Amino acid sequence: MSTTLKVGILRLGRVAGKTKFALIDEADIPIVEKYAVEGRVEVDKNGQGAAIHAFAFDCVKGRKTSQKLQDILWEKRRGGIAPGWKVVHTNQVTMDNRQENLCLVRESDLMPAVAEETTDTMPPPNRKNAENSLYWLTVQQLMNDPSEHRLNEKMCTHCFDSDGHIISGTEESLMYYECHYAPCSKMERDLREFSICGRCQFVRYCGQRCQEKDWPMHKYFCRERKASVVCAKTGLTDRDHSPDR
């Protein structure tokens, strides 16, 4: 007898240049009645890159009560988290906050590469396994969100310090990029590690495979960006470039 898997999908807004979602168990969906959820970039203080996590804060008390979503869900279902212990994601997908994907480990057992969230009992990330993960399959079904096709959407880039606080963009600031392909949650471990789109010179990808898969969605923005660059160089307006002229 087959069983139906039901999960909650939380929209976190745009983080690291694309719309992010978080998965939770159906039983945890009522959490949205008390908490607001958003995505944030967490920069590793040891220079091991960055990762995106879902953070939740009390709707009444505000962001001062902010905690990682996985911590709140763990404490809600399994009890408190003792000092020196940390809740991590067994499949290394930080947006997948289902209980079966959460694991409590000693912080001392974590490898220096915090962004990978691997331990002796947690295998290193595998591309094939990632593409078969529930998060990957779910986000692929959500990629046709009409809001992703808005050609005139304003793009905004934030720079973060080692504590994850937004700072002014300077030549000395550190900027880590996440692969622009929506289901992929891989982020740079080294600055400028990912390749940049040759047409729009804006978005970055962890590899050619993700870039090819993202093209059906990215082509709308990429072409608009190209037109804007041409207008800036020639001094002509978008109307001057329209097919009717």
C-alpha positions as CSV (number, residue, x, y, z in Angstrom):
1,M,0.0,0.0,0.0
2,S,1.5,3.3,-1.1
3,T,1.7,6.3,1.2
4,T,1.5,9.9,0.3
5,L,4.3,12.2,1.6
6,K,3.1,15.7,2.6
7,V,5.4,18.5,3.4
8,G,5.1,22.2,4.0
9,I,6.9,24.7,1.6
10,L,7.9,28.0,3.1
11,R,8.8,30.9,0.7
12,L,11.7,32.8,2.1
13,G,12.0,35.5,-0.5
14,R,15.1,36.3,-2.6
15,V,18.4,35.4,-1.1
16,A,21.8,35.3,-2.9
17,G,20.1,36.3,-6.1
18,K,17.2,33.9,-6.3
19,T,14.0,32.9,-4.6
20,K,14.6,30.4,-1.8
21,F,12.2,27.9,-0.2
22,A,12.3,25.8,3.0
23,L,10.8,22.4,3.5
24,I,9.2,21.3,6.8
25,D,7.1,18.4,7.9
26,E,3.3,18.7,7.6
27,A,3.0,18.6,11.4
28,D,5.2,21.7,11.7
29,I,3.2,23.9,9.3
30,P,1.3,25.7,12.2
31,I,4.7,27.3,13.1
32,V,3.8,30.1,10.6
33,E,1.1,31.2,12.9
34,K,3.7,32.5,15.4
35,Y,6.9,32.9,13.5
36,A,7.9,34.8,10.4
37,V,10.6,33.0,8.3
38,E,13.3,34.4,6.0
39,G,16.5,33.3,4.4
40,R,19.9,34.6,5.4
41,V,23.5,34.1,4.4
42,E,25.7,32.8,7.1
43,V,29.4,33.4,6.5
44,D,31.9,31.0,8.0
45,K,34.3,32.9,10.3
46,N,37.1,30.4,9.4
47,G,37.0,31.4,5.7
48,Q,35.2,28.3,4.5
49,G,32.7,30.1,2.3
50,A,29.0,30.7,3.2
51,A,25.7,28.9,3.4
52,I,22.1,30.0,3.4
53,H,19.8,29.1,6.3
54,A,16.2,29.6,7.1
55,F,15.7,31.9,10.2
56,A,12.5,32.3,12.1
57,F,11.5,35.1,14.6
58,D,8.5,35.8,16.7
59,C,6.0,37.9,14.7
60,V,5.2,40.0,17.8
61,K,8.7,40.3,19.4
62,G,10.5,40.9,16.2
63,R,13.9,39.9,14.7
64,K,15.7,40.1,18.1
65,T,14.2,36.7,18.8
66,S,15.6,35.2,15.5
67,Q,16.9,31.6,15.5
68,K,17.7,29.1,12.9
69,L,14.6,27.3,11.8
70,Q,16.2,23.9,12.4
71,D,16.9,24.7,16.0
72,I,13.3,25.8,16.7
73,L,11.9,22.7,15.0
74,W,14.3,20.4,16.9
75,E,13.4,21.9,20.3
76,K,9.7,21.8,19.5
77,R,9.7,18.1,18.7
78,R,12.7,16.6,20.4
79,G,13.8,18.9,23.3
80,G,16.5,21.4,24.1
81,I,19.9,21.7,22.5
82,A,22.8,21.4,25.1
83,P,25.8,23.7,24.9
84,G,28.4,22.3,22.5
85,W,25.9,20.6,20.3
86,K,24.5,21.7,16.9
87,V,21.6,20.7,14.7
88,V,22.8,19.9,11.2
89,H,21.3,18.6,8.0
90,T,22.1,15.0,7.1
91,N,21.7,15.5,3.3
92,Q,23.7,18.8,3.5
93,V,20.7,20.8,2.1
94,T,20.2,23.6,4.6
95,M,16.8,24.4,3.3
96,D,15.4,20.9,4.0
97,N,14.2,21.2,7.6
98,R,12.2,18.0,7.8
99,Q,12.7,16.1,11.1
100,E,14.2,13.1,9.3
101,N,16.9,15.3,7.8
102,L,17.9,16.9,11.1
103,C,20.7,15.5,13.2
104,L,22.2,16.6,16.6
105,V,26.0,16.4,16.7
106,R,28.8,17.7,18.8
107,E,30.3,20.9,17.5
108,S,33.8,19.4,18.1
109,D,33.0,16.6,15.7
110,L,32.3,18.9,12.9
111,M,34.9,19.2,10.2
112,P,36.4,22.8,9.6
113,A,34.4,23.0,6.4
114,V,31.2,24.0,8.2
115,A,29.5,24.9,5.0
116,E,29.5,21.2,4.0
117,E,28.1,20.0,7.3
118,T,29.8,16.6,7.2
119,T,30.9,14.3,10.0
120,D,32.2,10.8,10.3
121,T,28.6,9.6,10.1
122,M,27.6,12.0,7.3
123,P,29.0,11.3,3.8
124,P,30.4,14.1,1.7
125,P,27.9,15.8,-0.7
126,N,27.2,13.8,-3.8
127,R,25.9,15.5,-7.0
128,K,23.7,12.6,-8.0
129,N,22.2,12.3,-4.5
130,A,21.5,16.0,-4.4
131,E,19.6,15.9,-7.7
132,N,17.5,13.1,-6.3
133,S,16.8,14.9,-3.0
134,L,13.3,15.9,-2.1
135,Y,14.3,19.6,-2.0
136,W,15.7,19.5,-5.5
137,L,12.6,17.8,-6.9
138,T,10.3,20.1,-5.1
139,V,12.0,23.4,-6.2
140,Q,12.0,22.1,-9.8
141,Q,8.2,22.1,-9.6
142,L,8.1,25.6,-8.3
143,M,10.4,27.2,-10.8
144,N,7.6,28.4,-13.0
145,D,6.6,31.0,-10.4
146,P,5.4,34.1,-12.5
147,S,7.4,36.4,-10.3
148,E,10.6,34.9,-11.6
149,H,9.7,36.2,-15.1
150,R,9.5,39.9,-14.2
151,L,11.9,41.5,-16.6
152,N,12.1,44.8,-14.9
153,E,12.8,43.4,-11.4
154,K,15.4,45.5,-9.7
155,M,18.5,43.4,-8.8
156,C,20.2,44.1,-5.4
157,T,23.5,42.8,-4.1
158,H,24.4,42.8,-0.5
159,C,27.9,42.4,1.0
160,F,28.3,40.6,4.4
161,D,31.0,40.6,7.0
162,S,32.2,37.5,8.9
163,D,29.3,37.8,11.3
164,G,26.7,37.8,8.5
165,H,25.9,41.5,8.9
166,I,25.2,43.6,5.8
167,I,28.1,46.1,5.0
168,S,28.8,48.6,2.3
169,G,30.2,47.1,-0.9
170,T,33.9,47.9,-1.2
171,E,36.8,46.4,-3.0
172,E,37.9,44.7,0.2
173,S,34.5,43.2,1.0
174,L,34.0,39.4,0.6
175,M,31.2,38.3,-1.7
176,Y,30.2,34.6,-2.0
177,Y,27.7,33.5,-4.6
178,E,25.3,30.7,-4.7
179,C,24.7,28.7,-7.9
180,H,21.9,30.6,-9.7
181,Y,20.1,27.4,-10.7
182,A,17.1,27.3,-8.4
183,P,17.3,23.7,-7.0
184,C,21.0,23.9,-6.5
185,S,22.1,25.1,-3.1
186,K,25.9,24.9,-3.6
187,M,27.8,28.0,-2.6
188,E,31.3,29.2,-3.3
189,R,34.0,28.1,-0.9
190,D,36.5,30.4,-2.4
191,L,35.9,33.9,-3.8
192,R,35.0,34.0,-7.5
193,E,35.1,30.1,-7.6
194,F,32.0,29.9,-9.8
195,S,31.9,30.8,-13.5
196,I,29.9,33.8,-14.5
197,C,27.3,34.0,-17.3
198,G,29.1,35.3,-20.4
199,R,26.1,37.3,-21.7
200,C,24.7,39.2,-18.7
201,Q,27.9,39.1,-16.6
202,F,25.8,38.9,-13.5
203,V,24.8,35.4,-12.3
204,R,27.2,32.6,-11.5
205,Y,27.0,28.8,-11.7
206,C,28.8,25.9,-10.0
207,G,29.2,24.2,-13.3
208,Q,28.0,23.9,-16.9
209,R,25.3,21.4,-16.1
210,C,23.4,23.8,-13.8
211,Q,23.9,26.7,-16.2
212,E,22.3,24.6,-19.0
213,K,19.4,23.6,-16.8
214,D,18.8,27.2,-15.7
215,W,18.8,28.7,-19.2
216,P,15.0,28.3,-19.8
217,M,14.4,30.6,-16.8
218,H,17.5,32.8,-16.9
219,K,17.2,33.7,-20.6
220,Y,14.4,36.2,-19.8
221,F,16.6,38.2,-17.5
222,C,19.8,37.6,-19.5
223,R,18.4,39.1,-22.7
224,E,17.0,42.1,-20.8
225,R,20.4,42.6,-19.1
226,K,22.1,42.4,-22.5
227,A,19.8,45.1,-24.0
228,S,20.4,47.4,-21.0
229,V,24.2,47.1,-21.5
230,V,23.9,47.9,-25.2
231,C,21.7,51.0,-24.4
232,A,24.3,52.2,-21.9
233,K,27.1,52.0,-24.4
234,T,25.3,53.5,-27.4
235,G,23.2,56.1,-25.5
236,L,20.0,54.7,-27.2
237,T,16.9,54.0,-25.2
238,D,15.0,50.6,-25.1
239,R,12.4,52.2,-27.4
240,D,15.2,52.9,-30.0
241,H,16.0,49.2,-30.0
242,S,12.3,48.0,-30.3
243,P,11.4,46.0,-33.4
244,D,8.9,48.7,-34.5
245,R,11.7,51.3,-35.1
